Amino acid sequence: MRRVLILVEGDTEERIVKDVLVPHLLDRGVVLQVTKVTTGRPIGAAPFKGGGDYTKIRGDLRRLLGDSNALAVTTWFDFYGFPRNLPCAPGELQRIEAIERRIHASLGDLPRLFPYLQRHETEALLFIDPALTARVALQASTASRIEAHRHGFASVEDINLDPQGAPSKRLQSVLGNYAKPQLAPTVVQHLGVPRVREACRRWALWVGWLESLGHAEVGSASRPPWWTEPGAI
């Protein structure tokens, strides 16, 4: 069995990892252990979790990389809204691959670290099956309105265009203040890994790489395929 550590952005990603990816990868020889990014640690209290200050993301990644028994360390953060204090040129913030490589470089280009950013947002997965999302949200009548937001994009991972066009904003315009940490993991569980990877090429490349680690030699995690894909925002 190979241990792989993953740092995630918030409750939604943490639940999807635990409920969907952990059992999927365990059958393939990979033990995936998830940590949610620390955003604060009041004196005498437990740390807050979730959110996005890059200095805290980098600190958490350093701690995970300190576990020499882990084969690899990866991340699951949204490209949309990624912290602006990442040390890189403004133009690079417009390219998902550039941000991933800057994260890698900020930690010394360590061979066990392969950051992954979701294009453009985890909520994109909720547009794979609008009818399912509407039913899980207990608003079945909204399926056609969710579907309307899906039209015009080659892939659900392309849904964005502007701040009000982000997947989460589109869902909120239809569903109101939905319970994101409950809705997305439940929908992804119903969809299953095969269907999500069919609809989301970048996510599929990441999951395929994670699966491949079950056969990797200790200390030799392969270069991930999503880093070699043609660049696009």
C-alpha positions in Angstrom: 0.0 0.0 0.0 1.2 3.5 -0.8 0.4 6.5 1.4 -0.5 9.7 -0.4 -1.3 13.0 1.4 -3.8 15.6 0.1 -4.4 19.1 1.3 -7.8 20.4 0.5 -9.5 23.8 0.6 -12.6 23.1 2.7 -15.4 20.9 4.0 -16.8 20.0 0.6 -13.5 18.7 -0.9 -12.7 16.9 2.4 -16.0 15.0 2.3 -15.6 14.1 -1.4 -12.1 12.8 -0.7 -13.2 10.8 2.3 -16.5 9.5 1.0 -15.6 8.9 -2.7 -11.8 8.9 -3.4 -10.5 7.1 -0.3 -12.5 3.9 -0.9 -11.9 4.1 -4.7 -8.2 4.4 -4.2 -7.9 1.9 -1.4 -9.0 -0.9 -3.8 -6.0 0.2 -6.0 -3.3 0.1 -3.4 -3.3 3.8 -2.4 -4.1 5.0 1.1 -5.2 8.6 0.7 -5.0 10.8 3.8 -6.7 14.2 3.7 -6.0 17.4 5.6 -8.0 20.6 5.4 -5.9 23.8 5.2 -5.4 25.6 8.5 -6.4 29.3 8.4 -5.8 30.3 12.0 -4.8 29.0 15.4 -6.1 31.2 18.3 -4.0 30.9 21.4 -5.2 27.9 23.5 -7.7 26.8 20.9 -7.9 24.4 18.0 -7.1 25.8 14.5 -9.7 27.0 12.1 -9.9 25.2 8.8 -10.7 26.1 5.2 -10.2 29.3 3.3 -7.3 30.7 1.3 -4.2 32.5 2.4 -1.3 31.2 0.4 1.2 31.5 3.3 -0.9 29.1 5.3 -1.3 26.7 2.4 2.4 26.7 2.0 2.9 26.1 5.7 0.5 23.1 5.7 2.2 21.7 2.6 5.6 21.9 4.3 4.2 20.0 7.3 2.8 17.3 5.0 6.1 17.1 3.0 7.8 16.5 6.3 6.2 13.0 6.4 9.0 11.0 4.7 6.8 7.9 4.7 4.3 9.4 2.3 4.9 8.6 -1.4 3.5 11.9 -2.7 1.7 15.1 -1.6 -1.1 16.7 -3.7 -3.8 19.3 -3.3 -7.4 20.0 -4.2 -8.1 23.7 -4.5 -10.3 25.8 -6.8 -8.6 27.7 -9.6 -11.4 30.3 -9.2 -10.6 32.5 -6.3 -7.2 31.0 -5.5 -5.3 33.3 -3.1 -3.8 36.4 -4.8 -0.8 36.4 -2.5 0.9 33.5 -4.3 4.3 34.8 -5.4 4.0 35.1 -9.1 3.5 37.6 -11.9 -0.1 38.9 -12.4 -0.4 37.3 -15.8 0.4 33.9 -14.4 -2.6 34.1 -12.1 -4.7 33.7 -15.2 -3.3 30.3 -16.0 -4.1 27.2 -13.9 -0.9 25.4 -14.8 1.2 28.4 -14.0 -0.2 28.5 -10.5 0.4 24.8 -9.9 4.0 25.2 -11.0 4.4 28.3 -8.8 3.1 26.4 -5.8 5.6 23.6 -6.6 8.5 26.2 -7.0 7.6 28.0 -3.8 8.4 24.8 -1.9 11.7 24.1 -3.7 10.4 22.0 -6.6 10.3 18.9 -4.4 9.8 15.7 -6.4 7.0 14.4 -4.1 4.8 17.4 -4.4 2.3 17.7 -7.3 -0.4 20.4 -6.7 -3.8 20.1 -8.4 -6.3 22.9 -8.9 -9.9 22.2 -9.9 -10.9 24.0 -13.1 -12.7 26.2 -12.3 -14.4 25.2 -9.1 -15.5 22.1 -7.3 -19.1 23.1 -7.8 -18.6 22.4 -11.5 -19.2 18.7 -10.7 -22.8 19.6 -9.7 -23.6 20.4 -13.4 -22.8 16.9 -14.6 -26.3 15.7 -14.0 -28.6 18.8 -13.3 -31.6 16.6 -12.6 -29.7 14.7 -9.9 -28.4 17.9 -8.4 -31.9 19.3 -8.2 -33.3 16.2 -6.6 -30.5 16.0 -4.0 -31.1 19.7 -3.2 -34.8 18.9 -2.7 -35.7 21.3 -5.5 -36.4 18.9 -8.4 -38.3 21.6 -10.3 -35.1 23.6 -10.8 -33.4 20.9 -13.0 -34.1 22.8 -16.3 -32.7 26.0 -14.9 -29.5 24.3 -13.8 -29.3 22.6 -17.2 -29.6 26.1 -18.8 -26.4 27.2 -17.1 -24.6 24.1 -18.5 -25.5 24.9 -22.1 -22.8 26.6 -24.1 -19.8 25.0 -22.5 -17.9 22.0 -24.0 -17.3 20.7 -20.5 -18.6 21.4 -17.0 -15.0 22.3 -16.1 -15.2 25.2 -18.5 -18.1 26.9 -16.7 -17.0 30.3 -15.4 -16.6 33.4 -17.7 -16.7 36.0 -14.9 -17.1 36.2 -11.1 -20.9 36.0 -11.4 -20.6 33.1 -13.8 -18.6 30.9 -11.5 -20.3 27.5 -10.9 -21.1 28.3 -7.2 -22.7 31.7 -8.2 -24.8 30.0 -10.9 -26.1 27.4 -8.5 -26.8 30.0 -5.8 -28.9 32.0 -8.4 -31.0 28.9 -8.9 -31.0 27.1 -5.5 -30.6 30.0 -3.1 -28.3 29.5 -0.2 -27.8 25.8 -0.6 -25.8 23.6 1.8 -22.6 23.2 -0.3 -20.7 20.9 2.1 -23.7 18.5 2.1 -24.9 18.8 -1.5 -21.7 18.4 -3.5 -20.4 15.2 -1.7 -23.8 13.6 -1.9 -24.2 14.3 -5.6 -20.6 13.0 -6.4 -21.3 9.8 -4.4 -24.4 9.2 -6.5 -22.5 10.0 -9.8 -19.6 7.7 -8.9 -15.9 8.1 -10.0 -16.4 6.7 -13.6 -19.1 9.2 -14.4 -17.2 12.2 -13.0 -14.0 11.3 -14.8 -15.9 11.0 -18.0 -17.3 14.5 -17.7 -14.2 16.2 -16.3 -11.0 15.6 -18.2 -8.7 17.4 -15.8 -10.1 15.7 -12.7 -9.9 12.4 -14.6 -6.1 12.9 -15.2 -5.6 13.7 -11.6 -7.5 10.7 -10.3 -5.7 8.5 -12.9 -2.4 9.7 -11.6 -3.5 8.9 -8.0 -4.5 5.4 -9.1 -1.1 4.9 -10.8 0.7 5.5 -7.5 -0.5 2.2 -6.2 2.1 0.6 -8.5 4.9 3.3 -8.0 8.2 2.5 -6.4 8.7 4.2 -3.1 10.3 7.7 -3.7 9.4 7.7 -7.4 6.0 9.3 -7.9 5.6 9.9 -11.7 5.1 13.3 -13.2 1.4 14.0 -13.4 -0.2 14.1 -16.8 -2.3 17.2 -16.1 0.9 19.2 -16.0 1.7 18.2 -19.6 -1.7 19.1 -21.0 -2.0 22.1 -23.4 -2.5 25.2 -21.2 -5.8 26.9 -20.8 -7.5 29.0 -18.2 
